[in-house]
Amino acid sequence: MLPPAAAAPSLVPALPDDLVPAKLQKARVDDDALGLEVFAGRKRFVVVRPGGVAVVDVRPDVVGADGADDAREPPALQGLVRKEVVPSILTAIEVDGPRGLLRLRFARKDAPARVVLIEHDALAPRWLLLAVTDDGERILAAAPATRADDGRDLRRGRLYEPPRRAPTARPAATATTTNATPSLAVVPPAQRAARARLKAELDRLRRLDRALEGDLRRHGDAARLQEDGELLKTVLPSLRRGDVVAHVIGFDGEPRALALDPAKDPRDQLAALFARAKKARTALALATPRRAVVQVRLAALAPLQARLQAVIGSDAGAVDAALAAVDAALAVSPTMAAPSARRVAARQGRRQPWRAFRLNMDGATVIVRVGRGARDNDALVKAARGNDLWLHARDAVGAHVVVPSPGGPVPDLLLRDAALLAAHFSARRGERHVDVQHTRVKHLKKPGAKAPAGFFLVGQEQVLHLRVDDERVALLLRCEVPAG
């Protein structure tokens, strides 16, 4: 039986008189702690814990024992609280001292009232979210979500029943300040700002690390792709379009089967395989050292989260030292030692869609341009003049080559050198005899807006039957200059 009101001192702390009425703007839950942001002339924060409540002027932050508080997923209870009481008006604070109860009543437009009720009992502290109905107060949620030890049924949907025993006061040292579980705690603005900056940097680095890992995984094993290409090349003359597998002998002497796409020409598949190997090598060379720098950076910054957590409530010297460590760590550029490919390209200037080779012909200098890819071939042709000479390895995937010309005959040596470049930058690279088609740019026609990149209809075509000279090709490659 509960003691009479005159004999039982109030266990409920006094709340500010000017807190009612107040507009509830936000709600946040961490484990069993509830933070309510209210506005009544000024912004304040009501912190509700099982068996305790406090009003503070500084926004409380979620603080976990491990320091990784902001990275945790919000509990399901937070969504329920926000759905039921945000936004609303805090209309009344009702104190029942003898029973150790405190009610915060919230009114919503065109909706039943809601009550946040705190039971101040040191033996079984809790708070509940109640819905006011015609037959009483029904339970929407309880924290902690444990069975009451006095025989009450506190499950969701049940009518709320007050405690059946007299509340027990907490020791003064632990009444409102200690809590074994993670809770809402007041964090000074400087520490809160440092935590936010540190978390933002760690999140960015983790995203970058995942992206670099994905790049390496997506491009595949460069050595394996190169090996498959070399093996496929050994049986290429015997393959035809429609073949689904190529049987080869590996470098270890064991037979292997390489899968083929029957809808594609085997030569095109070989070129694509070498292209993938090249991309994989580039990704490995760029992403691996950059990812190593990012991981070192993560290892250096992660302990600072725990350090900021540890100094909450400490003396000013410890707090200042922790903040200085965070400032110094964040002042270092995380990617200084491993710039991205985009930054490298930006420093080198705008990327041109073609390569440029300076060839000397009878005392005159000629710049021959070679496309870098299918879309780049389109850009190369679009930038060329009508009388310029266009070359391409016949019946093979490869780069388009453009030789500037006023419209007259092109010297045989220049034509041959341009054809050697067209053969080299094509799927026919490595073959001794290559057919190279050529015509004037004005005789090229795109069959339609939806035509594949790099595809043209060729008019007035001529074919040069070329015998490849490897020494001449090596000499031409040394004539490459920056594309302008």
GIZICOR-V431398 format. One record per residue. SS is DSSP state (H for helix, E for strand, - for the rest). Layout:
SS + SS
This chain:
- + - + - + - + - + - + - + - + - + - + - + - + - + - + - + - + H + H + H + - + - + E + E + E + E + E + E + E + E + E + - + - + E + E + E + E + E + E + E + - + - + - + E + E + E + E + E + E + E + - + - + E + E + E + E + E + - + - + - + E + E + E + E + - + - + - + - + - + - + - + - + - + - + - + - + H + H + H + H + H + H + H + H + H + H + - + - + E + E + E + E + E + E + E + E + E + - + - + - + - + E + E + E + E + E + E + E + E + - + - + E + E + E + E + E + E + E + E + E + - + - + - + - + - + - + E + E + E + E + E + E + E + E + - + - + E + E + E + E + E + E + E + E + - + - + - + - + - + - + - + - + - + - + - + - + - + - + - + E + - + - + - + - + - + - + - + - + - + - + - + - + H + H + H + - + - + - + - + - + - + - + - + E + E + E + E + - + - + H + H + H + H + H + H + H + H + H + H + H + H + H + H + H + H + H + H + H + H + H + H + H + H + H + H + H + H + H + H + H + - + - + H + H + H + H + H + H + H + H + H + H + H + H + H + - + H + H + H + - + - + - + - + - + - + E + E + E + E + E + - + - + - + - + - + E + E + E + E + E + - + - + - + - + - + - + H + H + H + H + H + H + H + H + H + H + H + H + H + H + H + H + H + H + H + H + H + H + H + H + H + H + H + H + H + H + H + H + H + H + H + H + H + H + H + H + H + H + H + H + H + - + - + - + - + - + H + H + H + H + H + H + H + H + H + H + H + H + H + H + H + - + - + - + - + - + - + - + - + - + - + H + H + H + H + H + H + H + H + - + - + - + - + - + E + E + E + E + E + E + E + E + - + - + E + E + E + E + E + E + E + E + - + - + H + H + H + H + H + H + H + H + H + H + - + - + - + - + - + E + E + E + E + E + - + - + - + - + E + - + - + E + E + E + - + - + - + - + - + - + - + - + H + H + H + H + H + H + H + H + H + H + H + H + H + - + E + - + - + - + - + - + - + E + E + E + E + E + E + E + E + H + H + H + E + E + - + - + - + - + - + - + - + - + - + - + - + E + E + - + - + - + E + E + E + E + E + E + - + - + H + H + H + H + H + H + H + H + - + - + E + E + - + - + -
